[in-house]
Amino acid sequence: MKVDGKHFRSIWREHDGWSIGAIDQRRLPHEFVVAKLTSCEDAAVAIRDMLVRGAPLIGATAAYGMALAMREDASDAGLKRAYDTLVVARPTAINLKWALDEMRMALAPIDPLERAEAAYARADEIVEQDVEINRGIAGNGLKLIEAIASKKRGEIVNVLTHCNAGWLATVDWGTATAPIYLAHERGIKVHVWVDETRPRNQGASLTAWELGHHGVPHTVIPDNTGGHLMQHGMVDLAIVGTDRVAANGDVCNKIGTYLKALAAHDNGVPFYVALPSPTIDFTVHDGIRDIPIEQRSGVEVTDMTGRTADGRLETVRIVPEGSPVANYAFDVTPARLVTGLITERGVLKPDRDELAAAFPERIAAAE
Ligand SMILES: CSC[C@H]1O[C@H](OP(=O)(O)O)[C@H](O)[C@@H]1O
């Protein structure tokens, strides 16, 4: 999407034809730094350390990681080593394994001498497919915003979102933000309540940065504010992203999503989840029981990094030394709290039959 009028994607193949450029999201919003990935290990570390993050972008980065790996060692052993290195970089977003399975399916049957070129071609396809899918999500989600806008007779539509499911979480457009960008571009008055999303503050640091540079009105709020706003009729709908949707429609997303869904349910606020179909995992039948929840370093909770008044980046500790810390990176919202799933093939109910009918290829992949 646009950064002050200039179009950007979050990851791309460089002009040398083989190295990979990616926005270092750990440096935003204070610094715009582009990282260059030149090895499979670089891609794995970029995913693990959240230089890139967001389920679809994790998948795209892994796909390019396999292509980088094939330049290094295109043998069967090299293919297995690359898969095994990348697939463990983060456990929750199913898009990582989806992309690696797609790459392995494309590469395993062919001559190792042809694998590097084929890998870049397949990774490029995965990248372009992500953009196309997100455009589809934008169009399907737009209908929801338009319906509210017409009921509100031109008043502002207030959307609440959690974490960052924006263009920075994908190759472009985003998932939860795709309908918002499209509505904004169509002249519909939208305003976004941006959950800061502790502890890594993807909302405050990334979603606010994205929306600000694209000119979309927004307000950053502490995570605990959403329920109050919903009680006072200040949220027309919530749209969030997801890292994995189980066959029963349970939705895994950034920690705190479940609490937002509870508040929305209690206040009759429609709660939508935007996702590309690779995020659907039919091998998991009960999301709450079966989706692995990543636990990350406690440092993400104890420390905060910000910019001082004189422009220096500084990290400070906000938790007493010696206090134990738990840092669950995701939670699972039961399907009963989800109004609908905004996909590239329409807005669906969060249930197995509807998902299977819309995405038979995802069922086949699970068999
Ligand atoms: C469009 S998927 C975005 C999804 O991924 C985020 O997690 P993380 O920043 O840890 O990769 C968050 O759960 C978003 O909703």
Ligand as a Chemical Component Dictionary entry (heavy atoms), coordinates in Angstrom:
data_LIG
# 
_chem_comp.id                   LIG 
_chem_comp.type                 NON-POLYMER 
_chem_comp.pdbx_formal_charge   0 
_chem_comp.three_letter_code    LIG 
# 
loop_
_chem_comp_atom.comp_id 
_chem_comp_atom.atom_id 
_chem_comp_atom.alt_atom_id 
_chem_comp_atom.type_symbol 
_chem_comp_atom.charge 
_chem_comp_atom.model_Cartn_x 
_chem_comp_atom.model_Cartn_y 
_chem_comp_atom.model_Cartn_z 
_chem_comp_atom.pdbx_ordinal 
LIG C1 C1 C 0 -2.974 -11.274 8.413  1  
LIG S1 S1 S 0 -2.415 -12.339 9.624  2  
LIG C2 C2 C 0 -1.945 -11.225 10.838 3  
LIG C3 C3 C 0 -1.913 -11.839 12.198 4  
LIG O1 O1 O 0 -0.568 -12.178 12.564 5  
LIG C4 C4 C 0 -0.246 -11.451 13.732 6  
LIG O2 O2 O 0 0.602  -12.107 14.585 7  
LIG P1 P1 P 0 2.179  -11.735 14.599 8  
LIG O3 O3 O 0 2.295  -10.248 14.523 9  
LIG O4 O4 O 0 2.667  -12.336 15.905 10 
LIG O5 O5 O 0 2.778  -12.452 13.392 11 
LIG C5 C5 C 0 -1.591 -11.231 14.384 12 
LIG O6 O6 O 0 -2.062 -12.422 14.984 13 
LIG C6 C6 C 0 -2.399 -10.841 13.195 14 
LIG O7 O7 O 0 -3.764 -10.860 13.320 15 
# 
loop_
_chem_comp_bond.comp_id 
_chem_comp_bond.atom_id_1 
_chem_comp_bond.atom_id_2 
_chem_comp_bond.value_order 
_chem_comp_bond.pdbx_ordinal 
LIG C1 S1 SING 1  
LIG S1 C2 SING 2  
LIG C2 C3 SING 3  
LIG C3 O1 SING 4  
LIG C3 C6 SING 5  
LIG O1 C4 SING 6  
LIG C4 O2 SING 7  
LIG C4 C5 SING 8  
LIG O2 P1 SING 9  
LIG P1 O3 DOUB 10 
LIG P1 O4 SING 11 
LIG P1 O5 SING 12 
LIG C5 O6 SING 13 
LIG C5 C6 SING 14 
LIG C6 O7 SING 15 
# 
